[in-house]
């Protein structure tokens, strides 16, 4: 069960909790639902995957979170990289030649500084100096094209009346912490999570929490298959329960605000059914139980059993029914089927 949960901050920066300082596989590492899903796919891979390097280039989702959920952090933590810069050309006023010298040798005239607008280039000294200055101020640099894409997606979100109503009524980017007490092992496992929208009490959607996601296709069938395979229902149930434990305000509904990653940035709205949330809850709790057992034993299973000297160390690869559907093996190879139609010489 979840214990000692609390709200750490509201209107948190976009990268809150992205990369914990603690090491995976240690008891003090705070897991989120995405950690649990990755652990479930392969405990060995998850625990041995090094933390991601700090990428200087923000993602589209990060910039959209910034502009839509917490724009107050824009000037403090981010800076928009210009589309172009003014380059200085040392130009002879007579023959218009350009050169590094102060005097044109052909005309014997002092060169003048002429400013020329050029596309931004990371190799130009002015651009490199500008970048270094903002990195020293711990600001994340948002490329101009990425900012424009995110702003266009923001317009789509702002033009959706339901999303806008949710946005205006909610505390946004709410950071949560808590513990999960695992009965079989006795371990208390740190948890973390961030809720995109938590409508205030008394508002229309105060029985709901909501998550913001960028996706390739918001059409209902496509997104349902993608979201279930990715475990979005488990993430939703995890956040519902962590928020309920932190606030004493359990909420029955979880909503998703979706926006496509490419123009025209189509917006989608989804609601988890009770049975979907229950399935997600069962899944994340099963994963936490398995994770606690791995923590307690410091054993992180790989795909194949470790049985030294035994043939069973090599996982068997069986012929499955789906491999022989249709015309057996030939159904998978054009050449086999096509060759049967060729007449043999008499």
C-alpha positions as CSV (number, residue, x, y, z in Angstrom):
1,X,0.0,0.0,0.0
2,X,1.0,3.6,-0.5
3,X,2.1,5.5,2.6
4,X,3.6,8.9,3.6
5,X,2.6,10.4,0.3
6,X,2.8,14.1,-0.2
7,X,2.6,16.9,-2.7
8,X,6.2,18.2,-3.2
9,X,5.5,21.1,-5.5
10,X,2.9,22.6,-7.9
11,X,3.6,24.3,-11.2
12,X,6.9,22.3,-11.2
13,X,9.5,22.7,-13.9
14,X,9.0,20.5,-17.0
15,X,11.9,18.2,-16.2
16,X,10.9,17.5,-12.6
17,X,11.9,14.0,-11.6
18,X,13.1,13.1,-15.1
19,X,16.5,11.7,-13.9
20,X,16.8,10.9,-10.2
21,X,20.2,11.3,-8.5
22,X,19.9,7.9,-6.9
23,X,21.1,4.7,-8.6
24,X,18.8,2.1,-10.0
25,X,18.7,-1.1,-8.0
26,X,19.2,0.7,-4.7
27,X,16.5,1.0,-2.1
28,X,16.6,4.8,-2.1
29,X,15.9,5.0,-5.8
30,X,12.4,6.5,-6.3
31,X,10.5,4.6,-9.0
32,X,7.8,6.0,-11.2
33,X,5.3,4.1,-13.2
34,X,7.4,4.2,-16.3
35,X,10.3,2.7,-14.4
36,X,8.1,-0.1,-13.3
37,X,6.9,-0.8,-16.8
38,X,10.5,-0.9,-18.1
39,X,11.6,-3.1,-15.2
40,X,8.7,-5.5,-16.0
41,X,9.9,-5.8,-19.6
42,X,13.4,-6.8,-18.5
43,X,14.7,-6.4,-14.9
44,X,18.2,-7.0,-16.0
45,X,18.1,-4.4,-18.8
46,X,16.4,-1.8,-16.6
47,X,18.8,-2.0,-13.7
48,X,21.9,-2.0,-15.9
49,X,20.8,0.8,-18.2
50,X,22.9,3.8,-17.4
51,X,21.1,7.1,-16.7
52,X,20.5,9.2,-19.8
53,X,23.1,11.9,-20.6
54,X,21.8,15.4,-20.2
55,X,20.7,16.3,-23.7
56,X,21.2,19.9,-24.5
57,X,18.3,19.9,-26.9
58,X,14.9,19.8,-25.3
59,X,12.3,17.5,-26.6
60,X,9.0,18.6,-28.3
61,X,7.0,17.3,-25.3
62,X,9.3,19.2,-22.9
63,X,8.8,22.5,-24.7
64,X,5.0,21.8,-25.0
65,X,4.8,21.2,-21.3
66,X,6.7,24.4,-20.7
67,X,4.4,26.5,-22.8
68,X,1.1,24.9,-21.9
69,X,1.5,23.8,-18.3
70,X,4.2,26.0,-16.7
71,X,5.1,29.0,-18.9
72,X,6.3,30.9,-15.8
73,X,9.5,28.8,-16.0
74,X,10.3,30.0,-19.6
75,X,12.5,33.0,-18.8
76,X,14.1,31.5,-15.7
77,X,15.1,28.1,-17.0
78,X,15.0,28.3,-20.8
79,X,16.1,30.7,-23.6
80,X,14.9,30.8,-27.2
81,X,17.7,30.5,-29.7
82,X,17.5,33.1,-32.4
83,X,16.8,32.0,-36.0
84,X,19.7,34.1,-37.3
85,X,22.5,36.3,-36.2
86,X,24.3,39.4,-37.4
87,X,27.7,38.6,-38.8
88,X,30.4,41.3,-39.2
89,X,32.1,41.6,-42.6
90,X,35.2,43.8,-42.9
91,X,34.4,45.4,-46.3
92,X,36.3,47.9,-48.4
93,X,34.1,50.9,-49.1
94,X,35.5,51.2,-52.6
95,X,35.8,47.8,-54.2
96,X,33.5,46.0,-51.7
97,X,36.1,43.2,-51.1
98,X,35.9,41.4,-47.8
99,X,39.0,40.4,-45.8
100,X,40.4,40.1,-42.4
101,X,42.8,43.0,-42.7
102,X,42.0,46.5,-41.5
103,X,43.1,48.1,-44.8
104,X,42.3,46.9,-48.3
105,X,45.6,46.4,-50.0
106,X,44.2,46.9,-53.5
107,X,42.6,50.3,-52.7
108,X,44.7,51.3,-49.6
109,X,41.4,52.2,-47.8
110,X,40.4,51.3,-44.3
111,X,37.8,48.6,-44.3
112,X,34.4,49.2,-42.6
113,X,32.3,46.9,-40.5
114,X,29.2,45.8,-42.4
115,X,26.6,43.7,-40.6
116,X,25.0,40.9,-42.5
117,X,22.0,38.7,-41.4
118,X,22.9,35.0,-41.5
119,X,21.2,31.8,-40.5
120,X,22.2,30.6,-37.1
121,X,25.3,28.4,-37.1
122,X,26.8,26.6,-34.2
123,X,30.3,27.0,-35.8
124,X,30.2,30.8,-35.9
125,X,32.0,32.5,-33.0
126,X,29.1,34.7,-32.1
127,X,26.7,31.8,-31.9
128,X,29.2,29.6,-29.9
129,X,29.8,32.5,-27.4
130,X,26.0,33.0,-27.1
131,X,25.4,29.3,-26.4
132,X,28.3,29.1,-23.9
133,X,26.9,32.2,-22.0
134,X,23.4,30.7,-21.5
135,X,24.8,27.2,-20.6
136,X,26.8,28.9,-17.9
137,X,23.5,30.4,-16.6
138,X,22.1,26.9,-16.5
139,X,19.4,27.7,-19.1
140,X,18.2,25.1,-21.6
141,X,18.4,26.3,-25.2
142,X,15.2,25.9,-27.3
143,X,15.9,25.9,-31.1
144,X,13.7,28.3,-33.0
145,X,12.1,25.6,-35.2
146,X,11.2,23.5,-32.1
147,X,9.7,26.5,-30.3
148,X,7.6,27.3,-33.4
149,X,6.3,23.7,-33.6
150,X,5.4,23.7,-29.9
151,X,3.7,27.0,-30.2
152,X,1.6,25.8,-33.1
153,X,0.6,22.7,-31.0
154,X,-0.2,25.1,-28.1
155,X,-2.6,26.9,-30.3
156,X,-4.4,23.7,-31.1
157,X,-4.7,23.0,-27.3
158,X,-5.9,26.5,-26.6
159,X,-8.5,26.2,-29.3
160,X,-10.1,23.2,-27.7
161,X,-12.8,24.4,-25.3
162,X,-12.7,21.3,-23.1
163,X,-8.9,21.3,-22.8
164,X,-8.9,25.0,-22.1
165,X,-11.5,24.6,-19.3
166,X,-9.5,21.8,-17.7
167,X,-6.3,23.9,-18.0
168,X,-7.8,27.0,-16.3
169,X,-9.3,25.0,-13.4
170,X,-6.3,22.9,-12.6
171,X,-3.1,23.0,-10.6
172,X,-0.6,21.9,-13.2
173,X,2.5,19.8,-13.2
174,X,2.0,18.6,-9.6
175,X,5.0,16.7,-8.3
176,X,4.3,13.9,-5.8
177,X,6.3,11.6,-3.6
178,X,5.4,8.6,-1.4
179,X,6.3,5.1,-0.2
180,X,5.0,1.7,-1.2
181,X,5.1,-0.7,1.7
182,X,5.6,-4.3,0.4
183,X,4.2,-6.8,2.9
184,X,6.2,-10.0,1.8
185,X,9.6,-8.3,1.9
186,X,8.9,-5.5,4.5
187,X,10.5,-3.0,2.2
188,X,9.4,0.6,1.9
189,X,10.0,1.6,-1.7
190,X,10.2,5.3,-2.7
191,X,7.8,6.5,-5.4
192,X,7.6,9.6,-7.5
193,X,5.2,10.9,-10.1
194,X,4.0,14.1,-11.8
195,X,0.3,14.9,-12.6
196,X,-0.2,17.2,-15.5
197,X,-3.6,18.5,-14.4
198,X,-5.2,18.3,-11.0
199,X,-8.4,20.4,-11.1
200,X,-9.0,22.4,-7.9
201,X,-11.8,21.4,-5.5
202,X,-15.2,22.8,-6.5
203,X,-14.3,22.9,-10.2
204,X,-16.1,21.0,-12.9
205,X,-13.5,18.2,-13.2
206,X,-12.6,18.0,-9.5
207,X,-13.3,14.3,-9.6
208,X,-10.5,13.7,-12.2
209,X,-6.8,13.9,-12.8
210,X,-5.3,14.3,-16.3
211,X,-2.1,13.6,-18.3
212,X,-0.7,15.5,-21.3
213,X,0.8,13.3,-24.0
214,X,2.3,13.8,-27.4
215,X,1.6,11.0,-29.8
216,X,1.8,10.1,-33.5
217,X,-1.9,9.4,-34.1
218,X,-4.8,10.4,-31.8
219,X,-7.4,8.3,-33.7
220,X,-9.2,6.2,-31.1
221,X,-8.3,2.8,-32.3
222,X,-4.7,3.6,-33.0
223,X,-4.1,5.3,-29.7
224,X,-5.9,2.7,-27.7
225,X,-3.7,0.0,-29.0
226,X,-0.5,2.0,-28.6
227,X,-1.5,3.3,-25.1
228,X,-2.4,-0.1,-23.7
229,X,0.8,-1.7,-25.1
230,X,2.9,1.1,-23.5
231,X,1.1,0.8,-20.2
232,X,-0.6,4.2,-20.0
233,X,-3.4,2.6,-18.0
234,X,-0.9,1.5,-15.3
235,X,0.6,5.0,-15.2
236,X,-2.8,6.5,-14.8
237,X,-3.8,4.2,-12.0
238,X,-0.4,4.8,-10.3
239,X,-0.9,8.6,-10.4
240,X,-4.5,8.4,-9.2
241,X,-3.4,6.4,-6.2
242,X,-0.3,8.4,-5.4
243,X,-2.3,11.7,-5.6
244,X,-5.1,10.2,-3.5
245,X,-2.7,9.1,-0.8
246,X,-1.0,12.5,-0.8
247,X,-4.2,14.6,-0.6
248,X,-6.8,12.3,0.9
249,X,-8.9,13.1,-2.2
250,X,-9.3,9.9,-4.2
251,X,-10.6,10.7,-7.7
252,X,-12.3,8.1,-9.8
253,X,-11.5,9.4,-13.3
254,X,-8.3,9.8,-15.3
255,X,-8.3,11.9,-18.5
256,X,-5.7,12.2,-21.2
257,X,-5.1,15.3,-23.2
258,X,-3.4,14.2,-26.5
259,X,-1.8,16.2,-29.3
260,X,-0.3,14.8,-32.4
261,X,3.4,15.5,-32.9
262,X,3.1,16.8,-36.5
263,X,0.9,19.4,-38.2
264,X,-2.0,20.1,-38.0
265,X,-1.4,19.0,-34.3
266,X,-4.8,17.3,-33.9
267,X,-6.0,17.3,-30.3
268,X,-7.6,14.2,-28.7
269,X,-9.5,13.7,-25.4
270,X,-9.8,10.3,-23.7
271,X,-11.2,9.0,-20.4
272,X,-10.2,5.8,-18.7
273,X,-13.0,3.4,-18.0
274,X,-13.3,1.9,-14.5
275,X,-12.3,-1.5,-15.7
276,X,-9.2,-0.1,-17.5
277,X,-8.1,1.7,-14.4
278,X,-8.6,-1.4,-12.3
279,X,-6.5,-3.4,-14.8
280,X,-3.8,-0.7,-14.6
281,X,-3.9,-0.8,-10.8
282,X,-3.5,-4.6,-10.8
283,X,-0.6,-4.3,-13.2
284,X,1.4,-1.6,-11.4
285,X,0.9,-3.4,-8.0
286,X,2.1,-6.7,-9.5
287,X,5.2,-4.9,-10.9
288,X,5.9,-3.3,-7.5
289,X,5.7,-6.7,-5.8
290,X,8.2,-8.2,-8.3
291,X,10.4,-5.1,-8.0
292,X,10.5,-5.4,-4.2
293,X,11.5,-9.1,-4.5
294,X,14.3,-8.2,-6.8
295,X,15.4,-5.4,-4.5
296,X,15.4,-7.7,-1.5
297,X,17.4,-10.4,-3.2
298,X,19.5,-8.1,-5.4
299,X,18.7,-10.4,-8.3
300,X,17.6,-9.0,-11.6
301,X,16.5,-11.7,-14.0
302,X,17.6,-11.8,-17.6
303,X,15.6,-13.4,-20.4
304,X,17.5,-16.7,-20.2
305,X,18.1,-18.9,-17.1
306,X,21.5,-19.0,-15.6
307,X,22.2,-22.7,-15.1
308,X,25.9,-23.3,-15.7
309,X,26.7,-26.5,-17.5
310,X,23.1,-27.2,-18.4
311,X,21.5,-27.3,-21.8
312,X,18.6,-25.5,-20.1
313,X,20.8,-22.3,-19.9
314,X,19.8,-22.1,-23.6
315,X,16.1,-21.1,-23.9
316,X,14.3,-23.4,-26.3
317,X,12.9,-21.8,-29.5
318,X,9.7,-23.7,-30.4
319,X,7.6,-23.9,-33.5
320,X,4.5,-21.9,-32.7
321,X,1.1,-22.2,-34.4
322,X,1.3,-18.7,-35.8
323,X,4.5,-19.6,-37.6
324,X,2.8,-22.2,-39.8
325,X,-0.5,-20.5,-40.5
326,X,-1.6,-20.3,-44.1
327,X,0.6,-22.3,-46.4
328,X,3.2,-23.1,-43.8
329,X,6.7,-21.9,-44.5
330,X,6.0,-21.1,-48.1
331,X,3.4,-18.5,-47.2
332,X,6.2,-16.3,-45.8
333,X,8.4,-16.4,-48.9
334,X,7.3,-15.2,-52.3
335,X,9.9,-17.2,-54.1
336,X,8.6,-20.5,-52.9
337,X,5.1,-19.8,-54.1
338,X,6.2,-18.2,-57.4
339,X,8.6,-21.1,-58.2
340,X,5.7,-23.6,-58.1
341,X,4.1,-21.9,-61.1
342,X,7.2,-22.4,-63.3
343,X,6.9,-25.2,-65.9
344,X,9.7,-27.8,-65.8
345,X,11.4,-28.8,-69.0
346,X,10.2,-32.1,-70.4
